[in-house]
Amino acid sequence: MSEFKNFDGMFRLDGKVALVTGGSRGLGLHTATAFLRAGARKVIISARKAEGPQGINQAVEKLNKLPGIKGEAVGIAANVADTEDIERLVKEVKKTEDKLDILVANAGATWGGPFEPTPDWSSKKILDLNVRGVFNLARLFTPMLEAAGTREDPSRIIIVSSIAGVTVSHVGDHGTIMYAVSKAAAHHLSRQLAIELGPRNITTNTVAPAFFPSKLANGLIEILGGQRELEDNNPRKRLGEPDDIAGVMLFLCSPAGSYVNGEDISLDGGVRLSTGRRGKL
């Protein structure tokens, strides 16, 4: 008979403290919700704005009203494209916690348009948040992550990338070339961190979603023909749903994923493998 150390708790996060950047909406909010429902003691969500319909405060209020949760959600406004603001975020987290079990680098920026007129500010914005920001988040939170991790139960860094980092889907008038490049960089950054931080009891993995209906994605979804057309061209005949991101995040951050390090998980229904369709040019 096989012996399991903690089968009943294999997908639980009881007592864990997590930080989710870009946690006020979309994939970040789905992730924060899943963490709290899986028993996390505290989930800190970060975004640039505290107020408004997309701000942190409304998300924290919703999260703390989830039925049956034992933990709490806390919001801290921060621009994680700015190194000084990341340093401030670290200091704010340290006011109440001396350890961090999970860091989800989810905040991201994109820009689309024709190739030659691409404004340089758009490339800087994308790279500052999607690459430099992720690197600096990992670097500056490493002491807190190392304090929490053990050989049996390492701390986790999850970088939310995109299948744009492994495919060439959107060029031409609505091209997202620098966004795709930034996500490819995020994939390789994850591999670098896996080797750098693994011996310090911190694992790093990448989750690469395709389209999940969200504020960030909806504009491009419409340009590419709308949700129905994208669903018809996906092997699973649908786009991503909240349960999909929740399941992958819980796997990677719970005891079930403690030996997974340096991996890219494409969350796309297999659409990246399809040769029958190219992004509209």
N, C-alpha and C positions, 0 to 999 in steps of 0.2 A: 504493500500500500504506500502511496506517495505521502510524504509529510510536507505540509505547508506551514510556514511560520505564522501567517495571519490571513487566512483565506477570507474570513468574514469582513476584514477591513481592507481588502486588497484595493478597492477603489474609493477609499475614504480619505478625507483630509482633516480628521479631527485634531484640533489644537493648532493648526497651521496658521501662519501669518503670510499673506500674499499681497503683492503690489501689482496692479494692472494699469499700465499707461493706456491712454485713450479709452478709459473704462466707463465713460458716461453714456455710450451708445454703441450700437452695432455689435461687432464681434467681441469687443472688450466688455460690454455689458452682459452679453451671453456668458462670457467666461466668469465674470464676477458672480453672477447668479449661480452658476454651477458650483463654484467653490464654496459659497455659503451653504448651499443645499447639501453639499458633501461633508459639512461639519467644520469648515475653517473657522478659527476663532476670530480672525479679523481679516477683512479684505479692504485694502486701501486702493481707491481708484484715483487716478490722476488725469487731468485734462487741462487745457489752457484756460477755460472759462468756468467760473463757479456758478454764475447765474444763467437764466434763459432756458428754453426748452431742450437744448442740447448740452446744458451745463452739468457740472458735478452735483450740485445740490439736489436737483430733481431726481437724479439717478440714485443718490444715497438714500433719499426718502423712500423710493420704491424698493430698494434692496432691503432696507431695514423693516419693511412690512411683509417680507416673504414669510409664508406660514411655516412654522415648525423649526425655524433656524435658531441655533444657539449662539452664533457669532454675531458680529456687527460689521457694517460697512462704514468707512470713513473716507472723506474726500479731501484731497489736497490739490489746489490749483498749481500747475507748473507747466512751463514750456520746455519739453524734454529735447528740443533742438538746441537749447542754450546750455552750455556747460555750467555756467554759474547758477542757473536755475535748477539744474540737476543736483548741484552741490547743496543748494538750499533745500531741495526735496529730501535729500539724505538726512540733513539736520532735523527736518520736521519729523521724519519717521523715527529718528533716534530719540526724540522727546518722549516717546511712549514705548518703544521697542528697542531691545538690544540685539535682536536677531531677526533675520528675514528668511523664510523658508522657500518662497516662490517669487520670482520676478518674471512677469509677462510683458515683454516689450512689444506692445500692440499699436501704439500711436504711429500713424503714417501719413504721408502727403503724396499727392499725385498731381500731374498736369498733363493735358493732352493738346496736341495741335500739330500742324505741319512741321516738317523737319528743319528747313533752312531758316525760317523766321523765329525759331525757338528763342525766347528771351532767356538770357543767362541767369536772371534772378530765379526762374523756375527750376533750373538745374540745381542751383545752390540750395533752394528751399527743400527740394527732394532729398539731396544727399545729406544735408545737415540733420534732418530728422530721421530718415530711413537707415542711414549708415553711421554717421558720426554720433548721432544721438544714442543709438543702440549700443555702440561701442562704449560710450561714456557712462551710460546707465550700468552696464555690466561691470565696468572698471570701478566705478565709485561705490557700487553696492556690494562688491565682492567681500569686503570685510564682514558685513552683516550676514551675507549668505554663508560664508565659511564658518561663522560662529554657530550657525544652525545645523549645518550638514554633518552627517556621520558616514562611516563606511557602509553601514547597513541602510541608512536612510539619507541619501544626499539631498542637498538643496537643489532647486531647479531653476534654470533660465530657459524660458520659451520665447523664441523670436517669431513673431507673426509675419510671415513673408507673403508670397503670392505665387501662383503657378506662372505668373509673368516672369518670374526669375528663372524658369526652366524652358520657356517656350518663346516663340516670336509670333505674337498674335495680332498686335495692334500697331500698324505703321500707317503712313499716308496722312491724310488730312486730320485724322483724329489719333495720330500716333502717340504712344506713351513710352517712348524709347528710354528716356532717363529713369522713369519709374521702374521699368523692367530691369535696367542695369543696376539700380539701387537694390532691388530685391535679389538679384543674382549675387550681389556683394553680401547681402544679409545671410544668404545660404552659406557662403564660404566663411563668413565671420563666425557663424555657429560652429562650424567644424574646427576652426582655430581655437575657439573658446573651450570646446569639448576636450581638447588635448591640454590646453593651458590650465584649465580649472578642474578637470577630472580628478587629478591627484589631491586636490584640496576639498574633495567631497562635494563638488558642484557639477551637475550635468547640464549640458546645453543641447537643445534640439530646436528644430524649425518646423512650424506648421505653415503650409503653403495652400491657402484656400483659392478656389476659383470664385465665381460670382456667388455672393450671398446678397440678397437685396438689402441695401443700406444707403445712407446719404452719400457715402463715398462712391458707391458703385452704380447707383441708379441712373446717373446721366449717361455713362458709357453703355449700360444695358439698353437704354432706349436707342442710342446711336447705332448699336449693333443689331437692331431689329426688334427689340423688346423681349420681355421675359419668355413669352411662348416660343419664339424662334430659338432662343438659347436653350430652352428645355428640350426642344425637339432634336437639337444637335448634340445633346449630352447622352452618353450611353445609359445613364440612370434615368433619363427623361425628366429631370427636375433640377432646380438650383439648390444651393445649400440652405439648410434650416438650422435654427438655434440648437437643436439636439445634436447635430453633427459636430459643431465646434465644441459643445459641452463634453461629448464623449471622448474626443481626442485629447482635450485638455486634462480631463480627469485621469485618463490613462497615463499620460506623461508625468503628471504631478503627484500621483498617488503611489503607494507601494508597488502597484502593478508595473510601473515604468521605471523602477529604480536602477535597472541595468541598461537602460536605453540611453545612449550618449552619442551625439554627433550625427543624428539622423534627420532627414527631411521627410516629412509626411505630407504628401499631396492630398488635399481635401477637396476633390473636384469631380467625383463620380467617374473618373477615368477620361475626362474630356481631353486632357493633354495628350493622350495617346491616339486620338482620332486623327486619321489622315484625310477624311472626307470633307473637311471644312477648314477654311482659313478665316482669320478675322477680316472683316470688311475693310477695304483699303480706302 
